Amino acid sequence: MNVLLLGSGGREHALAWKLRESKLLNNLFIAPGNAGTATIGKNIEMSVTDFEGIKEFSLNNNIDMIVVGPEDPLVEGIFDYFRDDEDICHIAVIGPSMKGAKLEGSKDFAKEFMIRHKIPTAKYLTVTLENYDEGNQFLDSLSAPYVLKADGLAAGKGVLITENINEAKSILYEMLNGKFGAASKKVVIEEYLSGIECSVFVLTDGKSYKILPVAKDYKRVGEGDTGLNTGGMGAVSPVPFADEEFMQKVEKQVIIPTIDGIEEDNIRYKGFIFVGLMNVGGEPKVIEYNVRMGDPETEVVIPRIKSDLLFLFCQVAIQKLGSTDIEIDPRYATTVMMVSGGYPGSYEKGKTITGLDKVTDSIVFHAGTTIKNNNNVVTSGGRVLSVTSLGDTIQEALATSYKNIEKIDFEKKYYRKDIGLDLL
């Protein structure tokens, strides 16, 4: 099979690394990819939302399957674009339809879906300028802290939390008046849930599903979960508090109603569902849906899947996933993200990376890297490299990741030294 993978981050490098293992794979193309994906497939200079360009490339290179990494092409309707064009409708697309992608693309749509299908979540109100006063009254009815979410995609910056009621009302006004452009024309106000967060990943063909390894990621830039939010500074899988009893509740109360809801609502869905969960006193509550794998969680989830990922995707495409077994490595996986100095604020690019050839017993997934200056690998983003290791314990896996991080160097490199320590 010839496969085109869309995306350029650590998530896509991890997916590419796993797809490369498959006996079913002939050619692997990654658009646009990074310095890491270039070593296991062919990078193609192409935007993930250039549907016409993707169509032309797919026809010229006999592509059999498109695997969509990031959310933007899904929300913009790449699944429907291929399905509705007779020239390319034979090409399988791993990802939901545009309607399914609204589970991530619209917080309001996702909340309505959860309420309709009786999936446990925080109470909420969707606010526009028309019912702004009602929004303020709803804020008054809640206890601090106050959670405000832009309805649409806002590049990971659309969720604001404050302890101060007056600040919450001021933020609501700013959001509705264009703080995040069109993404915050609607704002979802939610009650704050107190508990421990985890990420549950599901692969579905729209009828049946397989639960993938659970992970926990670390969003704050500073140790002890301090400082600004980032795209993710590290992740661990499995998660000790997501034990068998808790996961049975998750499956019964969240996953089964979600898959049944997708079918009932006539949503075409062939891909990943990422359920952001809060464990509130042993009970699962859904914070959000994403319609693709998370990053950096992919970098610990994918290495724990022993089964052939491309075969699983083929089963998804023909809606035969239910009759397929999936084998999971019981060991722990940890990943630690190496980032550019200054991230998530302003940072410099183009720093030469050394020591990658000295790494042993870890997998280095590239995120913000490119190849320049005499074939040197250089930094090209805030999150640069994700160093993943497996071990019989969290401590063992972390020790291997940190040992190898010491071998890798680039100017102003930064990483958190406390990933996973809260789970020990």
C-alpha angles and dihedrals in degrees: 000000000000112000131193114201117196120214144052110229141090090278091058094046089053092049091047091048090053095043089052089064092061120108087211093064123100108161126010120198124184122198113230097340127167140246091288097051089048089070095057104031142002118285116221121202099231138122116249090229097048093105095173091051091047090050093050093047092047093053094045093050101038093243113191099184139020117206111198115212107178130047101239099077090045094051089046090054110254091154091056092042091059096038093052098047113082091207093061107019089106090067112094116230117203104212137065129282119263090265091052091047089060086078084077100021095059123036089193092054090048093050092049089050091052094048092046092051095040095244112161113252142140118287112258150172127215111221133195129171087270094064098028092129090053088052091056090049090051090051088052089054093056131078120236137300099062122209122206122181129188107235095227136047111296102172092265093303100093100095117084126181125190137171093211120085094205091050089049091055091047091050090049090054092047093048094049089049095057109283088142097022116233091348092074101041080107121037126195113213112200137186110250115254117211117207144076119311127222138166121236117195126202131184112208140176090201094266108044131026146197122214111227125204116300118238141187121213132197114228105176118089095221132069116264088034094288133140131031126346116257137184086268135302099207145328143217132208133222103030114219095215091052090078128164094274093051093045091051087057090047092052095046099039102032117015101042094045089047094053091042089049092052089054095044091050092050092241115162105223126170110159147040129338115197111198113198103208138187118209100217107187091324094315121109119233122181115236096178148333124236119191097215138039119291126244125254089012091069088062090064100031099051096050088055093056108093095180123093103272095200090053089051090051090051089053089050091052093055094037094245098119092114092066093050127093121220122207120209127197107238093213125102120259123201130181129192120197120224110207139186117267109265095027129170084030122048117324139170124253132205098058112153114241118217135182099042089123091057096061116115131181093007134087115228112210115196121225113160102020138117137175117253143140107037095340094305118153109236136181117264103166147030096262104048113170137006115208110204128189137174125218144157089251134027089246093055094049092046093048090056093048093049093045090056095043087062089060094053120075142181131154113284094001114175135187138163114256096201104061110145095002092115089062096056 
